[in-house]
Amino acid sequence: MWESESESLGGRDYGNGVLSSTKLSVKTDGFELRGQSWYVATDIPSDFLVQIGDVNFHLHKYPLLSRSGKMNRLIYESRDSELNKIVLDDLPGGPEAFELAAKFCYGIAVDLTASNISGLRCAAEYLEMTEDLEEGNLIFKTEAFLSYVVLSSWRDSIIVLKSCEKLSPWAENLQIVRRCSESIAWKACANPKGIRWAYTGRPPKISSPKWNDMKDSSPSRSQPVPPDWWFEDVSILRIDHFVRVVTAIKVKGMRFELIGAAIMHYAAKWLTGLIRESSGTADEISSYSASNSNGSCSSWKGGLHMIVAGMKDDPPTVQAKDQRMIIESLISIIPPQKDSVSCSFLLRLLRMANMLKVAPALVTELEKRVGMQFEQATLADLLIPAYSKGETLYDVDLVQRLLEHFLVQEQTESSSPSRQSFSDKHMYDASQRGNGTSAKMRVARLVDGYLTEVARDRNLSLTKFQVLAEALPESARTCDDGLYRAIDSYLKAHPTLSEHERKRLCRVMDCQKLSIDACMHAAQNERLPLRIVVQVLFSEQIKISNAMANSTLKEAGESQYQPMISNRKSLLEATPQSFQEGWATAKKDINTLKFELESVKAKYLELQNDMETLQRQFDKLTKQKQTSAWTSGWKKLGKLTKMTATDHQDIRPQVPNAAEQTRKTPRRWRNSIS
């Protein structure tokens, strides 16, 4: 798995991977372990005891004092010449590292490997084994091995960085973590075509391979290296070291899609709740990484896997506190670009964040990320339980916030292009308008499905249902069948609603946007208010008339005008079979309602006629009782005016006769003048 042509069994050898002192102060054949104690195999009795934890080392003072500055200081500053015991419980690396350092002091050959170099380097720093005491001391040699062997190898860099988990803060202060992270980042960003070292992206099929037999698993020139070859190797690191590596990879300029896929791979490995809650996690990551196609937490079978994560049947168990730290760290390193990770992954991460009480600021940031790509969400991922002490079964307020973030993002994207040419801007606006409309339509279908599911909760208030249903603009829904289904589910689960509340609930639905099947169902739905049923019937009649008119217009292009009523039968025959089967029952109900409306209208007309008759009789009675002197006086005055008018008509013919007589008399003055 790890070995390549340029790497040997113990990592690449630095002087054959063996350290030894040039001066042999005490002749020995090595160290012997007796129970929990180490003894030097020599004839000289030991005069110094070093205790580290439960392990005792029976040694000699002179080899240690000649190479360790700390031993010199502890012994000589104690002012006790007979001091023969010292306790070093805080030594980094523990008894294993001190054993190697003690062997080096005695001149015994020490094999340096990627597994022990970090602990030995920290122990040498702790023991102050510097060049001031002896040339070529342990600090110099371990540092050279780190710089020239470990950092040039992909495998060794991973192993050393993993071994640094138990060496804090020594590994940080000695820059081992930083240097290994930089080395891993450089190699991960390399061109896959130029990679010749081994990696664990595609483990071999054998059960328990040996390291020296892993040359077959190294990438060959004929087999192309996938871009996600480094995912599995990096995923074994602790979360803080993983963050360091990903941060370094970001600086190197790797594509955000690959970084997001690596984060998803790491989360699937260490956050077992993501896998248990959704079986699609592995398939989702497999689109980015072929190494995790079965979604298992650990697929390692080589020696490194045995060191780090145990057997395959023993996945890493992480406590809730560690899971919270992992989630918070992953949220902070997710690339800011849209679609860097899937929306389904973000929602599952948000579910675990709410369950584990992650910091509110990070939860808000995660909600905004979900809102950026809310149209990609699925209903199964959106059904997040209400982990807080709330009345509802699902967290409806969370979905409301996600929807608000989505609408804000859509509005921001629609108003973002400002510095563009006129034609480019119009083309961009048109494409953005189309994309925004389709995204809103997908979100509308998602919200309608979510409302249908949560409507079954008896504790869901009418206000929350109505606010969530009305959050989207009217243009987002071209058909309200999903919204009608949600309203019907809410009415089923809440049979005690008053008439006013049912009307208020149905007000969020547009009856004109219902399909014919939904209209047929609504016409027979006893849970709906009568006013809504009448609106549904009216809209259905309009749709049928429009459908017949459209069919008539289509036929008019091929033939002459035909009556609209004659096309009703052909229109019904062209409808689906389900509509034809339910049409007879629906037609009876419609006719029954029409008959009831007509009977009510007839009764109303009869009552109106009776009321008019009674009104006339009442007016006659009131006129007889209200006669007075004033009315009689006005009547007499009216008669007098009529009489005077007739007298004037009699006088008018006499006036013209007198005029004629005057005209017939001779005008003497005219004759005299003539």
C-alpha positions as CSV (number, residue, x, y, z in Angstrom):
1,M,0.0,0.0,0.0
2,W,2.7,2.4,0.9
3,E,6.0,1.0,-0.5
4,S,7.2,2.4,-3.8
5,E,10.3,1.8,-5.8
6,S,12.2,4.6,-4.1
7,E,11.2,3.7,-0.5
8,S,12.4,0.8,1.6
9,L,10.9,-1.2,4.4
10,G,11.7,1.3,7.2
11,G,11.2,4.4,5.1
12,R,14.0,5.6,2.9
13,D,17.3,4.9,4.7
14,Y,19.3,7.8,6.1
15,G,22.6,6.1,6.6
16,N,20.8,2.8,6.4
17,G,18.3,4.2,8.8
18,V,20.6,3.4,11.8
19,L,21.9,5.8,14.4
20,S,24.9,5.0,16.6
21,S,27.3,7.0,18.8
22,T,30.9,7.2,17.8
23,K,32.1,6.8,21.4
24,L,31.4,3.6,23.3
25,S,31.7,4.5,27.0
26,V,30.2,1.2,28.3
27,K,30.5,-2.0,26.4
28,T,27.1,-3.7,26.1
29,D,25.3,-6.2,24.1
30,G,22.0,-4.3,24.2
31,F,19.0,-3.8,26.5
32,E,17.0,-6.6,28.2
33,L,13.4,-6.3,29.2
34,R,12.4,-8.0,32.5
35,G,8.8,-7.4,33.2
36,Q,8.3,-3.7,33.3
37,S,12.1,-2.9,33.7
38,W,14.9,-2.5,31.2
39,Y,18.4,-3.6,32.0
40,V,21.7,-3.0,30.2
41,A,23.4,-6.2,29.2
42,T,26.8,-5.5,30.7
43,D,29.0,-6.6,33.5
44,I,29.1,-3.2,35.1
45,P,26.2,-2.9,37.6
46,S,23.8,0.0,37.0
47,D,24.0,3.0,39.3
48,F,21.1,5.1,38.0
49,L,17.4,4.5,37.8
50,V,15.1,6.5,35.4
51,Q,11.3,6.0,36.0
52,I,8.9,6.9,33.2
53,G,5.3,6.0,34.0
54,D,5.3,2.3,35.0
55,V,8.5,1.5,33.2
56,N,11.9,1.5,35.0
57,F,15.3,1.9,33.3
58,H,18.4,0.6,35.2
59,L,21.2,2.6,33.6
60,H,24.6,4.3,34.2
61,K,25.1,7.9,34.9
62,Y,28.1,8.6,32.7
63,P,26.6,7.7,29.2
64,L,23.6,9.9,30.0
65,L,25.5,12.8,31.4
66,S,27.8,12.9,28.4
67,R,25.0,13.5,25.9
68,S,22.0,14.9,27.9
69,G,22.0,18.5,29.2
70,K,18.9,17.9,31.2
71,M,20.4,15.0,33.0
72,N,23.4,17.1,33.9
73,R,21.3,19.8,35.3
74,L,19.0,17.5,37.3
75,I,21.9,15.7,38.9
76,Y,24.3,18.5,39.6
77,E,21.6,21.0,40.7
78,S,20.2,18.6,43.2
79,R,23.4,18.8,45.2
80,D,23.1,15.2,46.0
81,S,26.1,13.2,44.8
82,E,24.4,10.0,45.7
83,L,21.3,10.7,43.6
84,N,20.5,7.4,41.9
85,K,16.8,7.8,40.9
86,I,14.9,10.3,38.7
87,V,11.3,10.5,37.5
88,L,10.6,11.8,34.0
89,D,6.8,11.4,33.6
90,D,6.5,14.4,31.3
91,L,9.0,13.2,28.7
92,P,7.4,13.4,25.3
93,G,7.2,10.1,23.5
94,G,7.0,8.1,26.7
95,P,9.1,5.0,27.5
96,E,9.4,4.1,23.8
97,A,11.2,7.3,22.9
98,F,13.4,7.2,26.0
99,E,14.5,3.7,25.2
100,L,15.8,4.8,21.8
101,A,17.5,7.8,23.3
102,A,19.2,5.7,26.0
103,K,20.3,3.2,23.4
104,F,21.8,6.1,21.4
105,C,23.7,7.2,24.5
106,Y,25.2,3.7,25.0
107,G,26.2,3.6,21.3
108,I,23.7,0.9,20.4
109,A,22.4,1.1,16.8
110,V,18.9,2.7,16.6
111,D,16.6,2.2,13.5
112,L,14.9,5.4,12.6
113,T,11.5,5.1,11.0
114,A,8.6,7.3,10.3
115,S,6.8,5.8,13.3
116,N,9.4,6.7,15.9
117,I,11.1,9.8,14.5
118,S,8.7,12.4,15.8
119,G,8.7,11.0,19.4
120,L,12.5,10.6,19.3
121,R,13.0,14.2,18.0
122,C,10.8,15.6,20.8
123,A,12.5,13.4,23.4
124,A,16.0,14.6,22.2
125,E,14.7,18.2,22.6
126,Y,13.4,17.4,26.1
127,L,16.7,15.8,27.1
128,E,18.7,18.7,25.6
129,M,20.9,16.4,23.5
130,T,22.6,19.3,21.6
131,E,25.8,19.7,19.7
132,D,27.3,21.5,22.7
133,L,27.8,18.2,24.5
134,E,28.9,16.0,21.5
135,E,29.1,16.5,17.8
136,G,26.4,14.6,15.9
137,N,24.2,14.4,18.9
138,L,20.6,13.1,18.7
139,I,18.9,16.4,17.9
140,F,21.1,17.0,14.9
141,K,20.6,13.4,13.5
142,T,16.8,13.3,14.1
143,E,16.4,16.7,12.5
144,A,18.4,15.6,9.5
145,F,16.3,12.5,9.1
146,L,13.1,14.6,9.3
147,S,14.2,17.1,6.7
148,Y,15.9,14.9,4.1
149,V,13.9,11.6,4.4
150,V,10.5,12.1,6.0
151,L,9.4,15.4,4.2
152,S,10.4,14.0,0.8
153,S,8.1,11.0,1.2
154,W,4.2,11.0,1.0
155,R,3.9,8.0,3.2
156,D,6.3,9.1,5.9
157,S,4.8,12.6,6.1
158,I,1.4,11.1,6.8
159,I,2.7,8.7,9.4
160,V,4.8,11.4,11.2
161,L,1.9,13.8,11.2
162,K,-0.4,11.2,12.7
163,S,2.2,10.3,15.4
164,C,2.3,14.0,16.4
165,E,-1.1,13.7,18.0
166,K,0.4,12.5,21.3
167,L,3.3,15.0,21.2
168,S,1.6,18.3,21.7
169,P,2.8,20.9,22.3
170,W,6.4,19.7,21.5
171,A,5.6,18.8,17.9
172,E,4.0,22.2,17.3
173,N,6.9,24.1,18.9
174,L,9.5,22.1,16.9
175,Q,7.5,22.9,13.6
176,I,7.0,19.2,12.9
177,V,3.3,19.6,12.3
178,R,3.7,22.7,10.1
179,R,6.4,21.1,7.9
180,C,4.6,17.8,7.5
181,S,1.4,19.7,6.6
182,E,3.2,21.8,4.0
183,S,4.8,18.6,2.5
184,I,1.5,16.8,2.3
185,A,-0.2,19.9,0.7
186,W,2.5,20.2,-2.0
187,K,2.2,16.6,-2.9
188,A,-1.6,16.6,-2.9
189,C,-1.6,19.6,-5.3
190,A,0.8,17.9,-7.7
191,N,-0.3,16.9,-11.2
192,P,-1.7,13.3,-10.9
193,K,0.1,12.4,-14.1
194,G,3.4,12.9,-12.4
195,I,2.7,10.9,-9.3
196,R,4.9,7.9,-8.8
197,W,4.6,7.3,-5.1
198,A,2.2,4.9,-3.4
199,Y,-1.1,6.0,-1.9
200,T,-4.1,4.4,-0.3
201,G,-6.8,5.6,-2.7
202,R,-7.4,2.1,-4.0
203,P,-6.4,-0.6,-1.5
204,P,-5.6,-4.0,-2.8
205,K,-8.0,-6.9,-2.5
206,I,-5.7,-9.1,-0.4
207,S,-6.6,-9.5,3.3
208,S,-3.5,-8.6,5.3
209,P,-0.6,-7.5,3.0
210,K,2.9,-6.8,4.2
211,W,4.6,-3.5,3.6
212,N,7.3,-5.0,1.5
213,D,4.7,-6.8,-0.7
214,M,2.8,-3.6,-1.6
215,K,4.7,-2.7,-4.8
216,D,1.9,-4.1,-6.8
217,S,-0.5,-1.5,-5.4
218,S,1.5,1.5,-6.4
219,P,0.2,3.4,-9.4
220,S,1.6,2.4,-12.7
221,R,2.0,4.4,-15.8
222,S,-0.7,2.6,-17.6
223,Q,-3.2,3.2,-14.8
224,P,-4.2,6.9,-14.5
225,V,-4.2,8.4,-11.0
226,P,-7.6,9.9,-10.0
227,P,-7.7,13.5,-8.7
228,D,-9.0,12.2,-5.3
229,W,-6.1,9.9,-4.7
230,W,-5.1,11.6,-1.5
231,F,-8.5,11.6,0.3
232,E,-8.2,8.3,2.2
233,D,-4.6,9.0,3.4
234,V,-5.5,12.5,4.7
235,S,-8.7,11.3,6.3
236,I,-6.8,9.3,9.0
237,L,-5.5,12.5,10.6
238,R,-6.9,14.1,13.7
239,I,-9.3,17.0,13.0
240,D,-6.8,19.8,13.9
241,H,-4.1,18.3,11.7
242,F,-6.7,17.8,8.9
243,V,-7.6,21.4,9.1
244,R,-3.9,22.4,8.9
245,V,-3.5,20.3,5.7
246,V,-6.7,21.6,4.1
247,T,-5.7,25.1,4.9
248,A,-2.3,24.6,3.3
249,I,-4.0,23.0,0.2
250,K,-6.3,26.0,-0.2
251,V,-3.2,28.3,-0.2
252,K,-1.7,26.2,-2.9
253,G,-4.7,26.8,-5.1
254,M,-6.5,23.5,-5.4
255,R,-10.0,23.4,-6.9
256,F,-12.7,24.0,-4.4
257,E,-14.7,21.0,-5.6
258,L,-11.9,18.6,-4.6
259,I,-11.5,20.3,-1.2
260,G,-15.2,20.0,-0.6
261,A,-15.1,16.3,-1.6
262,A,-12.2,15.7,0.8
263,I,-14.2,17.3,3.6
264,M,-17.2,15.1,2.8
265,H,-15.0,12.1,2.8
266,Y,-13.5,13.0,6.2
267,A,-17.0,13.6,7.7
268,A,-18.3,10.3,6.4
269,K,-15.3,8.6,8.1
270,W,-15.5,10.2,11.5
271,L,-19.1,11.4,11.9
272,T,-20.9,8.1,12.1
273,G,-24.2,9.8,12.5
274,L,-24.0,11.1,8.9
275,I,-23.8,7.5,7.6
276,R,-26.5,6.0,9.9
277,E,-29.0,8.7,9.1
278,S,-28.6,8.4,5.3
279,S,-27.4,5.5,3.3
280,G,-26.8,7.8,0.3
281,T,-23.7,9.4,1.8
282,A,-21.3,6.9,0.2
283,D,-22.9,7.2,-3.2
284,E,-22.8,11.0,-2.9
285,I,-19.1,11.0,-2.1
286,S,-18.3,8.3,-4.7
287,S,-19.0,10.9,-7.4
288,Y,-16.0,12.7,-6.1
289,S,-14.0,9.8,-4.6
290,A,-13.9,6.3,-5.9
291,S,-12.2,5.0,-2.8
292,N,-15.3,5.2,-0.6
293,S,-17.9,3.6,-2.8
294,N,-19.4,1.4,-0.1
295,G,-19.6,4.2,2.5
296,S,-17.6,2.3,5.2
297,C,-15.9,4.2,7.9
298,S,-12.6,2.5,7.3
299,S,-11.3,0.6,4.3
300,W,-7.6,0.4,5.3
301,K,-6.0,-3.0,5.5
302,G,-2.3,-2.3,5.6
303,G,0.0,-1.7,8.5
304,L,-0.7,2.0,8.8
305,H,-4.4,1.3,9.2
306,M,-3.7,-1.1,12.0
307,I,-1.7,1.6,13.8
308,V,-4.3,4.3,13.4
309,A,-7.9,3.0,13.2
310,G,-7.9,-0.6,14.2
311,M,-9.6,-3.3,12.3
312,K,-12.3,-2.8,9.7
313,D,-15.1,-4.1,11.9
314,D,-14.0,-1.7,14.6
315,P,-14.8,1.8,13.3
316,P,-13.5,4.8,15.2
317,T,-15.8,5.7,18.0
318,V,-15.8,9.4,18.7
319,Q,-17.5,11.0,21.7
320,A,-20.1,13.7,21.5
321,K,-17.6,16.4,22.5
322,D,-15.1,15.3,19.8
323,Q,-17.9,15.2,17.3
324,R,-18.9,18.7,18.1
325,M,-15.3,19.8,17.6
326,I,-15.1,18.0,14.3
327,I,-18.3,19.6,13.1
328,E,-17.2,23.1,14.1
329,S,-13.9,22.6,12.4
330,L,-15.4,21.3,9.2
331,I,-17.9,24.2,9.0
332,S,-15.0,26.7,9.3
333,I,-13.0,25.2,6.4
334,I,-15.8,24.5,3.8
335,P,-14.9,26.6,0.7
336,P,-17.2,29.6,0.3
337,Q,-18.0,28.8,-3.3
338,K,-21.4,27.5,-4.2
339,D,-21.6,23.7,-4.9
340,S,-18.3,23.0,-3.2
341,V,-20.2,20.4,-1.1
342,S,-23.7,19.0,-1.8
343,C,-26.8,20.5,-0.1
344,S,-27.6,17.0,1.3
345,F,-24.3,16.9,3.1
346,L,-24.9,20.4,4.5
347,L,-28.3,19.5,5.8
348,R,-27.1,16.4,7.5
349,L,-24.2,18.4,9.0
350,L,-26.8,20.9,10.1
351,R,-28.9,18.2,11.8
352,M,-25.9,17.0,13.8
353,A,-24.9,20.5,14.6
354,N,-28.3,21.2,16.2
355,M,-28.3,17.9,18.0
356,L,-24.8,18.5,19.5
357,K,-25.4,22.2,20.4
358,V,-22.7,23.6,18.1
359,A,-21.9,27.3,18.5
360,P,-24.8,29.5,17.2
361,A,-22.6,31.6,15.0
362,L,-21.4,28.5,13.1
363,V,-24.9,27.1,12.8
364,T,-26.1,30.4,11.3
365,E,-23.2,30.3,8.8
366,L,-24.2,26.7,7.9
367,E,-27.8,27.8,7.4
368,K,-26.7,30.5,5.0
369,R,-24.7,27.9,3.1
370,V,-27.8,25.7,2.8
371,G,-29.8,28.7,1.6
372,M,-27.3,29.2,-1.2
373,Q,-28.2,25.9,-2.8
374,F,-31.6,25.2,-1.2
375,E,-33.1,24.1,-4.5
376,Q,-30.9,21.0,-4.4
377,A,-32.3,19.8,-1.1
378,T,-34.4,16.7,-0.8
379,L,-37.4,16.1,1.4
380,A,-35.8,13.4,3.5
381,D,-32.9,15.6,4.4
382,L,-35.2,18.5,5.2
383,L,-37.2,16.6,7.9
384,I,-34.9,17.7,10.8
385,P,-36.3,16.9,14.2
386,A,-36.8,19.7,16.7
387,Y,-34.0,18.9,19.2
388,S,-34.9,21.9,21.4
389,K,-37.8,21.8,23.8
390,G,-40.5,22.7,21.3
391,E,-44.0,21.6,20.7
392,T,-43.6,20.5,17.1
393,L,-42.1,17.2,16.0
394,Y,-40.0,18.8,13.2
395,D,-38.0,22.0,13.3
396,V,-40.3,24.2,11.1
397,D,-38.6,27.4,12.2
398,L,-35.3,26.1,10.8
399,V,-36.9,25.5,7.4
400,Q,-38.4,28.9,7.5
401,R,-35.0,30.4,8.1
402,L,-33.5,28.3,5.3
403,L,-36.2,29.6,2.9
404,E,-35.5,33.2,3.9
405,H,-31.8,32.7,3.2
406,F,-32.6,31.3,-0.2
407,L,-34.9,34.2,-1.1
408,V,-32.2,36.7,0.0
409,Q,-29.6,34.9,-2.0
410,E,-31.9,34.9,-5.1
411,Q,-32.5,38.6,-4.7
412,T,-28.8,39.3,-4.3
413,E,-27.9,37.3,-7.4
414,S,-30.6,39.0,-9.5
415,S,-29.3,42.5,-8.6
416,S,-25.5,41.7,-8.6
417,P,-24.5,42.3,-12.3
418,S,-23.8,46.0,-12.6
419,R,-20.7,46.6,-14.7
420,Q,-21.7,44.9,-17.9
421,S,-22.5,46.1,-21.4
422,F,-26.2,46.6,-22.3
423,S,-26.5,43.5,-24.5
424,D,-24.5,41.3,-22.1
425,K,-26.5,42.6,-19.1
426,H,-29.8,41.8,-20.8
427,M,-28.6,38.3,-21.8
428,Y,-27.4,37.8,-18.2
429,D,-30.7,39.1,-16.8
430,A,-32.7,36.7,-19.0
431,S,-30.6,33.7,-18.0
432,Q,-30.7,34.6,-14.4
433,R,-34.4,35.2,-14.5
434,G,-34.9,31.7,-16.0
435,N,-32.6,30.0,-13.5
436,G,-34.1,31.9,-10.6
437,T,-37.6,31.0,-11.7
438,S,-36.8,27.3,-12.1
439,A,-35.0,27.3,-8.7
440,K,-38.0,28.9,-7.1
441,M,-40.3,26.4,-8.7
442,R,-38.2,23.5,-7.3
443,V,-38.2,25.1,-3.9
444,A,-41.9,25.5,-4.1
445,R,-42.4,21.8,-4.8
446,L,-40.0,21.0,-1.9
447,V,-41.9,23.3,0.5
448,D,-45.2,21.9,-0.5
449,G,-44.0,18.3,0.1
450,Y,-42.5,19.4,3.5
451,L,-45.8,21.1,4.5
452,T,-47.6,17.8,3.6
453,E,-45.4,15.9,5.9
454,V,-45.4,18.3,8.9
455,A,-49.1,19.0,8.5
456,R,-49.8,15.6,10.2
457,D,-48.3,17.0,13.4
458,R,-51.2,18.0,15.7
459,N,-49.0,20.5,17.5
460,L,-48.2,22.5,14.4
461,S,-49.9,25.8,14.7
462,L,-52.0,27.4,11.9
463,T,-49.8,30.5,11.9
464,K,-46.6,28.6,11.3
465,F,-48.2,26.6,8.5
466,Q,-49.6,29.7,6.9
467,V,-46.3,31.7,7.2
468,L,-44.3,29.0,5.6
469,A,-46.8,28.5,2.8
470,E,-46.9,32.2,2.0
471,A,-43.1,32.8,2.2
472,L,-42.6,32.1,-1.5
473,P,-44.0,34.6,-4.1
474,E,-47.0,33.7,-6.2
475,S,-44.9,33.3,-9.3
476,A,-43.0,30.3,-7.8
477,R,-46.1,28.1,-8.0
478,T,-47.6,27.4,-11.4
479,C,-49.8,24.7,-9.9
480,D,-51.2,24.6,-6.4
481,D,-51.9,20.8,-6.2
482,G,-49.1,20.3,-3.7
483,L,-50.3,23.1,-1.6
484,Y,-53.9,21.7,-1.7
485,R,-52.6,18.3,-0.6
486,A,-50.8,19.9,2.3
487,I,-54.0,21.8,3.3
488,D,-56.0,18.7,3.1
489,S,-53.5,16.9,5.3
490,Y,-53.6,19.7,7.9
491,L,-57.4,19.6,7.9
492,K,-57.4,15.8,8.5
493,A,-55.0,16.2,11.4
494,H,-56.8,19.2,12.9
495,P,-60.6,18.3,12.7
496,T,-61.4,20.8,15.5
497,L,-60.7,23.9,13.4
498,S,-63.4,26.5,13.3
499,E,-65.0,27.8,10.1
500,H,-63.0,31.0,10.3
501,E,-59.7,29.1,10.7
502,R,-60.5,26.8,7.8
503,K,-61.2,29.8,5.6
504,R,-58.0,31.4,6.7
505,L,-56.1,28.2,5.9
506,C,-57.6,27.8,2.5
507,R,-56.8,31.5,1.7
508,V,-53.2,30.5,1.0
509,M,-54.3,28.5,-2.0
510,D,-55.3,29.8,-5.4
511,C,-58.3,27.8,-6.7
512,Q,-57.5,28.8,-10.3
513,K,-54.1,27.1,-10.1
514,L,-55.6,23.6,-9.3
515,S,-55.6,20.9,-11.9
516,I,-58.8,19.2,-13.0
517,D,-58.0,16.1,-10.8
518,A,-57.5,18.4,-7.8
519,C,-60.7,20.3,-8.6
520,M,-62.6,17.0,-8.7
521,H,-61.2,16.0,-5.4
522,A,-61.9,19.4,-3.8
523,A,-65.5,19.4,-5.1
524,Q,-66.1,16.2,-3.0
525,N,-64.0,17.2,0.0
526,E,-66.3,17.7,3.0
527,R,-63.5,19.3,5.0
528,L,-63.3,22.4,2.8
529,P,-65.5,25.4,3.5
530,L,-68.5,25.7,1.2
531,R,-67.2,29.0,-0.2
532,I,-64.0,27.3,-1.3
533,V,-65.9,24.5,-2.9
534,V,-68.0,27.0,-4.9
535,Q,-64.8,28.7,-6.1
536,V,-63.3,25.4,-7.1
537,L,-66.4,24.6,-9.1
538,F,-66.3,28.0,-10.8
539,S,-62.7,27.7,-11.7
540,E,-63.3,24.2,-13.0
541,Q,-66.1,25.5,-15.3
542,I,-63.7,28.2,-16.6
543,K,-61.0,25.6,-17.3
544,I,-63.4,23.4,-19.2
545,S,-64.7,26.3,-21.2
546,N,-61.1,27.4,-21.9
547,A,-60.1,23.9,-22.9
548,M,-63.1,23.6,-25.3
549,A,-62.3,27.1,-26.7
550,N,-58.7,26.1,-27.3
551,S,-59.7,22.9,-29.0
552,T,-62.1,24.8,-31.1
553,L,-59.5,27.2,-32.2
554,K,-57.1,24.4,-33.1
555,E,-59.8,22.7,-35.2
556,A,-60.7,26.0,-36.9
557,G,-57.3,26.1,-38.5
558,E,-58.1,22.9,-40.4
559,S,-61.8,23.3,-41.0
560,Q,-64.6,25.8,-40.9
561,Y,-66.2,27.1,-37.7
562,Q,-67.9,24.5,-35.5
563,P,-70.0,25.0,-32.4
564,M,-68.2,24.9,-29.1
565,I,-70.8,22.6,-27.5
566,S,-70.3,19.9,-30.1
567,N,-66.6,19.6,-29.1
568,R,-67.4,18.8,-25.5
569,K,-67.9,15.1,-26.1
570,S,-64.6,14.9,-28.1
571,L,-62.8,16.8,-25.4
572,L,-64.0,14.4,-22.7
573,E,-63.0,11.4,-24.8
574,A,-59.5,12.8,-25.2
575,T,-59.1,13.1,-21.4
576,P,-57.3,10.4,-19.4
577,Q,-59.1,7.3,-18.3
578,S,-59.0,8.3,-14.6
579,F,-60.8,11.5,-15.4
580,Q,-63.5,9.7,-17.4
581,E,-64.1,7.2,-14.6
582,G,-64.6,9.9,-12.0
583,W,-66.4,12.3,-14.3
584,A,-69.8,10.7,-13.9
585,T,-69.8,11.0,-10.1
586,A,-68.4,14.5,-10.2
587,K,-71.0,15.6,-12.8
588,K,-73.8,14.3,-10.5
589,D,-72.4,16.3,-7.6
590,I,-72.1,19.4,-9.7
591,N,-75.6,19.0,-11.0
592,T,-76.9,18.5,-7.5
593,L,-75.2,21.7,-6.3
594,K,-76.5,23.6,-9.3
595,F,-80.0,22.4,-8.6
596,E,-79.7,23.5,-5.0
597,L,-78.5,26.9,-6.1
598,E,-81.3,27.3,-8.5
599,S,-83.9,26.3,-5.9
600,V,-82.5,28.7,-3.5
601,K,-82.5,31.4,-6.2
602,A,-86.2,30.6,-7.0
603,K,-87.2,30.8,-3.3
604,Y,-85.4,34.1,-3.1
605,L,-87.3,35.5,-6.1
606,E,-90.6,34.3,-4.5
607,L,-89.8,36.0,-1.3
608,Q,-88.8,39.2,-3.1
609,N,-92.2,39.3,-5.0
610,D,-94.1,38.7,-1.7
611,M,-92.1,41.5,-0.1
612,E,-92.9,43.9,-3.0
613,T,-96.7,43.1,-2.7
614,L,-96.6,43.7,1.0
615,Q,-94.8,47.0,0.4
616,R,-97.4,48.3,-2.0
617,Q,-100.2,47.5,0.4
618,F,-98.4,49.2,3.2
619,D,-97.9,52.3,1.0
620,K,-101.6,52.6,0.3
621,L,-102.5,52.4,4.0
622,T,-100.0,55.1,4.9
623,K,-101.2,57.4,2.2
624,Q,-104.8,57.4,3.5
625,K,-103.8,58.1,7.0
626,Q,-101.4,61.0,6.2
627,T,-104.0,63.3,4.3
628,S,-104.1,66.9,5.9
629,A,-105.2,70.5,5.2
630,W,-102.0,71.3,3.6
631,T,-102.4,68.6,1.0
632,S,-106.0,69.6,0.3
633,G,-105.0,73.2,0.0
634,W,-102.3,72.3,-2.5
635,K,-104.8,70.3,-4.5
636,K,-107.2,73.3,-4.7
637,L,-104.4,75.5,-5.7
638,G,-103.6,73.1,-8.5
639,K,-107.2,73.2,-9.7
640,L,-107.2,77.0,-9.8
641,T,-104.0,77.0,-11.9
642,K,-105.7,74.6,-14.3
643,M,-108.8,76.9,-14.6
644,T,-106.7,80.0,-15.3
645,A,-104.9,78.2,-18.0
646,T,-108.1,77.3,-19.8
647,D,-109.4,80.9,-19.5
648,H,-106.3,82.2,-21.2
649,Q,-106.8,79.7,-24.0
650,D,-110.3,81.2,-24.5
651,I,-109.1,84.8,-24.6
652,R,-106.3,84.2,-27.1
653,P,-108.5,84.0,-30.3
654,Q,-110.2,87.4,-29.7
655,V,-106.9,89.3,-29.7
656,P,-106.0,88.7,-33.2
657,N,-109.4,89.9,-34.5
658,A,-109.0,93.3,-32.9
659,A,-105.6,93.5,-34.6
660,E,-107.1,92.8,-37.9
661,Q,-109.7,95.6,-37.5
662,T,-107.0,98.1,-36.8
663,R,-105.1,96.9,-39.8
664,K,-108.2,97.5,-42.1
665,T,-108.7,101.1,-41.1
666,P,-107.2,103.6,-43.7
667,R,-103.9,105.2,-42.7
668,R,-104.4,108.8,-43.6
669,W,-100.9,110.0,-42.8
670,R,-99.5,107.5,-45.3
671,N,-101.8,108.9,-48.1
672,S,-101.0,112.4,-47.3
673,I,-97.4,111.8,-47.6
674,S,-97.8,110.0,-50.9
